[in-house]
Amino acid sequence: MLNFDFHIPTRICFGKDTHKEIGSLLAPYAKKVLLHYSGERIKKNGLFDTVAQSLKESGIEFVELGGVVPNPRLSLVYEGIKLCKDQGVDLILAVGGGSVIDSAKAIAIGVCYEGDVWDVYEQGKAITSALPVATILTIPAAGSESSNSTVITNEEKQMKLGYGSNLVRPVLSVTNPEFFFTLPKNQIANGVADMMSHIFERYFTNTLHTDLTDGLCETTLKSIMKNALLVSRDPKNYDAWCQVGLGGTIAHNDLLGLGRRQDWACHGMEHELSAIYDVAHGAGLAVLTPAWMKYVYKTNINMFVQFAVNIMGVEGSFRDPDAIVLEGINRLSQFFVKMGLPTTLEELGIDSTNLELMAKKSTGEAYGAEHPLGGLKKLYWQDVLEIYKMASGS
C-alpha cells in the first residue's frame, strides 16, 4: 500500500427535501452567487424557483447562467468568468449533473487566475485560489459533486482535458434522489457506466496489499450494478436511487483509490471520442472499457481474475485463468447491454477515419511529446490504436 494524504472538505447533505435548505446552507459562504445550470428543465420542474426563493430568504443575491451542454464548453466558461467578475460573485452554485459542476469549477478557477483559464487545463498551470463551488446534484454520474477534478472541452481545438486541485472540491453538495425519478433511460445508463469506470480506474492496480480498498471497490460496484437495473425498470424506486446516487459520489471522491496506483487510461482514450464526436462520456466508456480489459489483462492476470470472481460472479477452474477473465469481461459487456449501452464504436457513429489521430492525441504524440496512458500497463499511441480497433466492432 502506498502513502496517501486524504482530505475531503465537502459537506454532503443527502435525502428528501434537502435542496430546500440551500439558502441557509450557503449563508456562511456567500452573499452573492452565480446560479449555473444547463437548460430549461430546472425551471419547468420548479427546482429553479425553489432554489431562488431559498437564496432570497437567506439574503443571498444571485445572477444566473444557463446553457451548459454535455462535454461542457470553454466558450461558456469564458462567459461565466466575465459575469462573475462584473457582478462581484463570491460563490458558484451548480445545479445539475457533472457537466454543470465541471463548468462551474472551471469558472471558479478562471475568476481567480490571471491568465487564460485554458492554459490551466492544457499546460497544467498551477492555481493558488478559486472561488468556492457548491452543488445541487440532479444527475448521478460524474461524482464531480465531491471530487477535486474538472473536465472541459475546447470546441475550437477539439480537445477535452481535465484538471485536478483540491481548491475546486465543492464546499457543499446537496443530493435529493427524488430528482433522479424523471431521468431518461439513456442518461441513467450513461451515468452508471461513468461511475463504474471511476471505480475501475482505481481498482485495477499493480499495487499490493490493498485488501480494504479492493473490498470497498468491489462492494460499491456490485451495489451500483444491482440497483442500476432496479431503477432502469422502476425509475421512482427511491431506495435504489439512494444506493446509485451515493455510489456515484463515493466512486469519485478518492476514497476508493487510497494507497493504490491508479490507471485512468480509459478516461484518456474516451476524452478523444467526446472531443471529436461529442459522444456521451458514459457511452464511450462502456465501449472502451471491455476492449481495454482484453488488451491489458495479461499484465496482471490475478487482478482480473479477482474482478471476474468477486464482482462478476464467475466460477471456474483457476487452472484456466484466461477463461475466467474473459467470461468476466463478457458479463460486464452483457450488463452494459442490459442497461441499453452501446458496445462498439460503430454504434456511436465512429468509423476508422480518426482512430490514429485520436490515439496520437490521447498520448500527446500528436503534439510532439508523448506521455503514455495508464498505470496498470503503459499504453503508447500504437497500443491505444489497437484498443480503438478492438472496440470498433468491425
ChimeraX attribute file (.defattr): number of C-alpha atoms within 10 A of each C-alpha:
attribute: neighborCount
match mode: 1-to-1
recipient: residues
	/A:1	13
	/A:2	11
	/A:3	8
	/A:4	10
	/A:5	6
	/A:6	11
	/A:7	11
	/A:8	15
	/A:9	13
	/A:10	17
	/A:11	15
	/A:12	16
	/A:13	18
	/A:14	17
	/A:15	14
	/A:16	13
	/A:17	15
	/A:18	16
	/A:19	22
	/A:20	18
	/A:21	16
	/A:22	25
	/A:23	21
	/A:24	16
	/A:25	21
	/A:26	21
	/A:27	14
	/A:28	8
	/A:29	17
	/A:30	17
	/A:31	17
	/A:32	21
	/A:33	26
	/A:34	24
	/A:35	23
	/A:36	24
	/A:37	26
	/A:38	19
	/A:39	14
	/A:40	11
	/A:41	12
	/A:42	18
	/A:43	11
	/A:44	10
	/A:45	11
	/A:46	10
	/A:47	18
	/A:48	17
	/A:49	13
	/A:50	17
	/A:51	20
	/A:52	18
	/A:53	16
	/A:54	20
	/A:55	24
	/A:56	13
	/A:57	12
	/A:58	16
	/A:59	15
	/A:60	19
	/A:61	16
	/A:62	21
	/A:63	16
	/A:64	14
	/A:65	18
	/A:66	16
	/A:67	13
	/A:68	22
	/A:69	14
	/A:70	17
	/A:71	24
	/A:72	25
	/A:73	21
	/A:74	21
	/A:75	13
	/A:76	19
	/A:77	26
	/A:78	18
	/A:79	12
	/A:80	25
	/A:81	21
	/A:82	15
	/A:83	18
	/A:84	24
	/A:85	13
	/A:86	9
	/A:87	13
	/A:88	14
	/A:89	22
	/A:90	20
	/A:91	24
	/A:92	28
	/A:93	26
	/A:94	31
	/A:95	26
	/A:96	23
	/A:97	24
	/A:98	26
	/A:99	25
	/A:100	27
	/A:101	33
	/A:102	29
	/A:103	28
	/A:104	35
	/A:105	31
	/A:106	31
	/A:107	28
	/A:108	27
	/A:109	24
	/A:110	26
	/A:111	24
	/A:112	16
	/A:113	19
	/A:114	9
	/A:115	11
	/A:116	11
	/A:117	22
	/A:118	19
	/A:119	12
	/A:120	20
	/A:121	21
	/A:122	14
	/A:123	9
	/A:124	13
	/A:125	14
	/A:126	13
	/A:127	15
	/A:128	10
	/A:129	16
	/A:130	22
	/A:131	22
	/A:132	22
	/A:133	27
	/A:134	31
	/A:135	29
	/A:136	25
	/A:137	27
	/A:138	25
	/A:139	23
	/A:140	31
	/A:141	31
	/A:142	30
	/A:143	27
	/A:144	29
	/A:145	34
	/A:146	29
	/A:147	23
	/A:148	21
	/A:149	23
	/A:150	23
	/A:151	23
	/A:152	26
	/A:153	26
	/A:154	18
	/A:155	16
	/A:156	10
	/A:157	9
	/A:158	15
	/A:159	18
	/A:160	26
	/A:161	20
	/A:162	18
	/A:163	20
	/A:164	16
	/A:165	16
	/A:166	15
	/A:167	20
	/A:168	26
	/A:169	26
	/A:170	28
	/A:171	20
	/A:172	22
	/A:173	26
	/A:174	24
	/A:175	26
	/A:176	21
	/A:177	27
	/A:178	18
	/A:179	22
	/A:180	23
	/A:181	17
	/A:182	11
	/A:183	15
	/A:184	11
	/A:185	16
	/A:186	16
	/A:187	17
	/A:188	25
	/A:189	23
	/A:190	26
	/A:191	27
	/A:192	30
	/A:193	28
	/A:194	26
	/A:195	26
	/A:196	27
	/A:197	23
	/A:198	29
	/A:199	24
	/A:200	23
	/A:201	24
	/A:202	25
	/A:203	27
	/A:204	24
	/A:205	22
	/A:206	18
	/A:207	15
	/A:208	11
	/A:209	12
	/A:210	17
	/A:211	10
	/A:212	10
	/A:213	19
	/A:214	21
	/A:215	15
	/A:216	17
	/A:217	25
	/A:218	19
	/A:219	14
	/A:220	23
	/A:221	24
	/A:222	17
	/A:223	15
	/A:224	24
	/A:225	21
	/A:226	14
	/A:227	21
	/A:228	24
	/A:229	18
	/A:230	17
	/A:231	20
	/A:232	19
	/A:233	12
	/A:234	13
	/A:235	20
	/A:236	18
	/A:237	17
	/A:238	19
	/A:239	14
	/A:240	20
	/A:241	25
	/A:242	20
	/A:243	18
	/A:244	29
	/A:245	29
	/A:246	17
	/A:247	26
	/A:248	29
	/A:249	22
	/A:250	21
	/A:251	32
	/A:252	27
	/A:253	22
	/A:254	18
	/A:255	17
	/A:256	24
	/A:257	24
	/A:258	18
	/A:259	18
	/A:260	22
	/A:261	19
	/A:262	20
	/A:263	22
	/A:264	17
	/A:265	23
	/A:266	26
	/A:267	23
	/A:268	20
	/A:269	27
	/A:270	25
	/A:271	27
	/A:272	25
	/A:273	25
	/A:274	20
	/A:275	22
	/A:276	17
	/A:277	14
	/A:278	18
	/A:279	19
	/A:280	19
	/A:281	22
	/A:282	27
	/A:283	28
	/A:284	29
	/A:285	27
	/A:286	30
	/A:287	28
	/A:288	24
	/A:289	27
	/A:290	23
	/A:291	23
	/A:292	21
	/A:293	18
	/A:294	16
	/A:295	16
	/A:296	17
	/A:297	19
	/A:298	15
	/A:299	12
	/A:300	14
	/A:301	15
	/A:302	15
	/A:303	17
	/A:304	26
	/A:305	23
	/A:306	20
	/A:307	22
	/A:308	24
	/A:309	16
	/A:310	17
	/A:311	19
	/A:312	21
	/A:313	14
	/A:314	20
	/A:315	13
	/A:316	11
	/A:317	10
	/A:318	10
	/A:319	8
	/A:320	9
	/A:321	18
	/A:322	17
	/A:323	17
	/A:324	24
	/A:325	26
	/A:326	19
	/A:327	20
	/A:328	26
	/A:329	22
	/A:330	16
	/A:331	17
	/A:332	19
	/A:333	20
	/A:334	14
	/A:335	17
	/A:336	21
	/A:337	14
	/A:338	12
	/A:339	21
	/A:340	16
	/A:341	24
	/A:342	19
	/A:343	24
	/A:344	23
	/A:345	23
	/A:346	15
	/A:347	14
	/A:348	19
	/A:349	10
	/A:350	16
	/A:351	14
	/A:352	13
	/A:353	8
	/A:354	15
	/A:355	20
	/A:356	18
	/A:357	15
	/A:358	24
	/A:359	25
	/A:360	23
	/A:361	20
	/A:362	31
	/A:363	24
	/A:364	17
	/A:365	17
	/A:366	15
	/A:367	10
	/A:368	10
	/A:369	9
	/A:370	15
	/A:371	14
	/A:372	19
	/A:373	23
	/A:374	20
	/A:375	18
	/A:376	22
	/A:377	18
	/A:378	14
	/A:379	20
	/A:380	19
	/A:381	24
	/A:382	13
	/A:383	17
	/A:384	27
	/A:385	21
	/A:386	17
	/A:387	25
	/A:388	24
	/A:389	18
	/A:390	19
	/A:391	21
	/A:392	22
	/A:393	13
	/A:394	10
